[in-house]
Amino acid sequence: MATDESSELLSELKAVKMLLILQAMTSGCQQKHVAAALGVSEATLSRMLPKGLGKDLARVSERRFGTEQGA
């Protein structure tokens, strides 16, 4: 059915979006910049991520780039 295909495509798009968000954040982009690029608030972006993941990504980025990145 077309509805099943649409649901599957929507799920895939959501997964790709999440991967791109995670990639941006592990590359050193601050959460507020990612949120702005998506046109959502930082709080909304935070709710999209599993609890504590934003802070963990900030720590990874900090270790990777040697500078403090805001979560």
N, C-alpha and C positions, 0 to 999 in steps of 0.2 A: 504494500500500500504506500501511497505517497506520504501519508502521515508518519509512517514508520521511518521512511527514508529521511524525511525532514527532521524528525527527532534525533536520528543517528547523526546527521550532518551538524545539527545544533550542538550535540554533545561533543563532537570532534572539534568544532570551533571553540567551544568553551575550554577544552583541554589545551588546544594550541595557544589560546590567550593566556592561560595560566602558565604555560611553559615560557612564553615570552616575558611575562611579568617576572617570573623567577630568574630568568636569564638576565634581565635588566638589573634586578636588585643584586644578584651575585657579581655583576660586572661593575658595581660601585654606584649605581644610580640610587639616589635617596628615595625613600618611599613617597615623600611629598612630590617629587618630580614625576615619578611613575603615575601617581594618582592624577596629577595635573594633565599628563599626556592622555590619560584615559577619560578625562572629564568627570572624575568622581572625587569625592573628598578623601582625605587620608583615612578617616574612620571607616568609610565604605570599603576602601582597599584592604584595610586591616581585617574587616569581617570576611573578606573573600579568602584570606589566608588562614591555614590552620593556626590555632592558638600558639603564640610564641615563635612562630616561624619568622616573622619580620625581624625580631631581635636576633635570632640565630643567623639569619642572612646578613645582618649588619655586622655581626662578629666575624663571619667568614670573609666578608668584604674588607673589614678592617685588617685582618691578618694578611689577606691577599695583596692589598695595596699599601699597607703600612700607615694609613691615615684613618682618623675617626670619621665614620660616615654616620649621619643621623638616621635613626630608624624610622 
